[in-house]
Amino acid sequence: MKLQNSPIDTIKFFDRTFYVKRDDLLDLHFSGNKARKFDYFLHNNFPNIDTVVSFGSNQSNAMYSLSVLAKLKNWKFKYFINHLPSYLKEHPSGNYKYALLNGTELIIDEDFKMTQYESKSNELFIQEGGAVNEASFGIQQLAKEIKEWKKENNIQNLKIFLPSGTGTTALFLQKFLDDEVLTVPCVGDSEYLRYQFSLLESDSSLYPTILDPLKKYHFGKLYKEHYELWSEIKEKTNIEFDLLYDPIGWSTLKIYLDLFAKFEILYIHQGGVIGNETMYDRYQKKFTNIS
Ligand SMILES: *Cc1c(COP(=O)(O)O)cnc(C)c1O
């Protein structure tokens, strides 16, 4: 499997043109920035490894992507979570459902701490959200595709935008690109995001530019305005973005557009659409008047 050359679409939204790098279309099962981050593991041989171990939320995109990676590599996948809501257990959906279908061994442990986990010699341990140095391999390929597209299309003044969780994708992208990378923290505030960057790179001159969102959002919480913006983009552009990060991404980008009036903007679609299944259900339940 070769992960490369996702298409770049041109869309009109907020009364202007944007380019969208469709990493959601990289592959049916292995897509988005998690596929880029884990590409290194797909492409190298690990003769002593037969199990991948990770930790995170019970609906994480990284969990699902690791379950696909494990399947492709013929590895077992052990995934630790702190808790499992009974509703989800009884009604599996989204990343949780598909990770289980891929054979994930889910371990519920309230006290699990990544820092205390001692991996065995047959285990590959992956930090929460795929915040690992090996991620730079696949993200370098993403940067290369952007550079080639820019040259072919003679694009002059370019800004690249993508919403961040751990900030791994934005950080490595900035490292491999001369054009400025803009991002917005979706988990925690900008200080937290800078701290995340510092875990992967000590030279702060190489960090992406952080734009603050309109207001403080709590990650995973439902905001009616986010659902509305997501629906509007879907309707107007025919592109389904993720419901967790992208509404914060687009609504933040909107407030800074005047600053970037003279620039072309390339928005990176980082996948996550499988996770929408659960998010969509939660939105339907909470705001029964939306259809
Ligand atoms: C994981 C993920 C992010 C965050 O990526 P980081 O590299 O952790 O910043 C953003 N969007 C989607 C759709 C994701 O799945």
The ligand as an SDF file (V2000), in Angstrom:
LIG
                    3D

 15 15  0  0  0  0  0  0  0  0999 V2000
   -5.8900   13.3620   15.1040 C   0  0  0  0  0  0  0  0  0  0  0  0
   -6.5990   14.4120   14.3260 C   0  0  0  0  0  0  0  0  0  0  0  0
   -6.2380   15.7760   14.4160 C   0  0  0  0  0  0  0  0  0  0  0  0
   -5.1140   16.2410   15.3100 C   0  0  0  0  0  0  0  0  0  0  0  0
   -3.8480   15.8630   14.8300 O   0  0  0  0  0  0  0  0  0  0  0  0
   -2.5410   16.1760   15.6610 P   0  0  0  0  0  0  0  0  0  0  0  0
   -1.4130   15.7290   14.8050 O   0  0  0  0  0  0  0  0  0  0  0  0
   -2.6230   15.3860   16.9290 O   0  0  0  0  0  0  0  0  0  0  0  0
   -2.5110   17.6460   15.9380 O   0  0  0  0  0  0  0  0  0  0  0  0
   -6.9460   16.6940   13.6500 C   0  0  0  0  0  0  0  0  0  0  0  0
   -7.9720   16.3140   12.8590 N   0  0  0  0  0  0  0  0  0  0  0  0
   -8.3470   15.0240   12.7620 C   0  0  0  0  0  0  0  0  0  0  0  0
   -9.4820   14.7010   11.8820 C   0  0  0  0  0  0  0  0  0  0  0  0
   -7.6700   14.0380   13.4850 C   0  0  0  0  0  0  0  0  0  0  0  0
   -8.0590   12.7540   13.3750 O   0  0  0  0  0  0  0  0  0  0  0  0
  1  2  1  0
  2  3  1  0
  2 14  2  0
  3  4  1  0
  3 10  2  0
  4  5  1  0
  5  6  1  0
  6  7  2  0
  6  8  1  0
  6  9  1  0
 10 11  1  0
 11 12  2  0
 12 13  1  0
 12 14  1  0
 14 15  1  0
M  END
$$$$
